Amino acid sequence: MHQGLRSHSRTERATVAVAGGLCLLVAALVAGGCANSAKLARKSQEQLQGGDPRKAYETALKAVEKDPYNVNAQAALRASGNAVLAHDTQRFNTLVPYDTLAAAEVALGMADLRSHVAQYGLNLAADNKQAAREKAIRGGAAAIEIRDGDSWLTADKPKSAYAAFERAKRYDEEHPALEDLLTLARERATDRVLVLPYSFDTRTRVDARVLSEDMLGNLTRYAERNYTFTELADPGPVWGPLFGRGMGGFTRDAAYGIGDERDATRVAWVRIYGDRYESATEVYRTTVYRSVTQVRPDGTKEVVWREVPVQVRIEDRFISVAFECEVHEVADHQLIARRTGERAAGVRAVYPIAELPGEPGDYALYSPAMWSTDRADCERRKKEWSDAFGTLAVDGIVRGSRGRSRVVTLDPASAYGNVARTGKSYRVCSGRPAPESALLQRELGDVWKDLADALAEADRS
């Protein structure tokens, strides 16, 4: 009983010691935060006295962010905020007789400052007469922008009108007519765009339907988030006959006709052409080393490293293809936006010609004894190996010998780094090379992004 009590007492003392240490640590951190806040508050006061209220305000904000309850930081924020307001009020009053829009911008800045400081539980000096004057000027600026927007609508420039009405809303969010005006301008400005399937003029045949449907799905999701004046039209049944026309796709005149048929104001498409394909095959011969455990005559065991000749087939495939994206007005056959570019990719498929026995982990590029006696030669072997196989290690080659019929995965995430050949970059993959059409189809998967850029330009035009 006595021993148990003594043990309990030791445990209590240890617990108290740990808790005390934690308390001291927390207290030190809090004190450090308070000290930093107080130091920043003093700096803000010095900057304010030195005649730089804006910088004093920014410093005071940092002080309050470090310790919202520090009274000195709060006082520094209130003093510097009021000083900035006084400076901006003078600037506002100077601008009012000459430039309503510029004065309204100053008023917006003053409102933002008051709102920001209020987030810290502080209210800056209020002047009801000044507040009413600021509101009146902002209303006047909104009226100017609304008049400009009406003029743009009359001139059949609905996108410019929409921009003017948006500026008006910045000045006066509660104006009763603005929502209706914005809706009207947007409806007039919105183009109904018919996106046509990919037009292929390539030697290599790919599944145009799969690529086109994937492109339309990506564009539809992108348009919902990023375009203001673009509505993608439902292609309906028009895509089917276009696929039936073969790899050549369609002419511009045919595209205009299809757009008119679907009540579209604009048509957009991508032409894929000029594919080039290069291939090269070689056999990489080298010697690797396999650790084997053998039994000595006396019954003891030893690990020896045996040379294993290896032949690895390297098959390089490089493909490039050009594309052009275009957006056209249907009514006057006018080109609105265009993007051009090229996609290119190289894949190096590697696989051993013969299966390698044993566990993959038993293999190495050189033995421990070789590393001890001729490190420079081992480094040379490592470089030659990486030049051929990137980051694919010897054990990976051994594993690859068990599945030599496997076709490489074209996903870059599955590659073992990159190697260079005749100035081109190749992703290293384990397995047999994928067909030319699969490589081309993989590289065309994100061409829709270039069409999205062209549509974004058209959306602004």
Buried (B, 14 or more C-beta within 10 A) or exposed (E): EEEEEEEEEEEEEEEEEEEEEEEEEEEEEEEEEBEBBBBBBBBBBEBBEEEBBBBBBBBBBBBBEBBBEBEBBBBBBBBBBBBBBEEBBEBBEEBBEEEBBBBBBBBBBBBEBBEBBEEBEBEBEEEEEBBEBBBBBBBBBBBBBBEBBBEBBEEEBBBBBBBBBBBBBBBBEEBEEBEEBBEBBBEBBBBBBBBBBBBBBBBBEBEBBEBBBBBBEBBEEBBEEEBBBBEBBEBEEBBEEBBEEEBEBBEEEBBBBBBBEBEBBBBBBBBBBEBBBEEEEEEBEBEBBBBEEEEEEEEEEEEEBEEBEBEBBBBBBBBBBBBBBBBBBBEEEEEBBEBEEEBEBBBBBBBBEEEBEEEBEBBBBBBEEBBEEEEEEBEEBEEEBBEBBBEBBBBBBBBBBEEBEBEBBBEEEEBBEBBEBEEBEBBBBBBBBBEBBBBBBBBBBEBBBBBBBBBBEBBEE
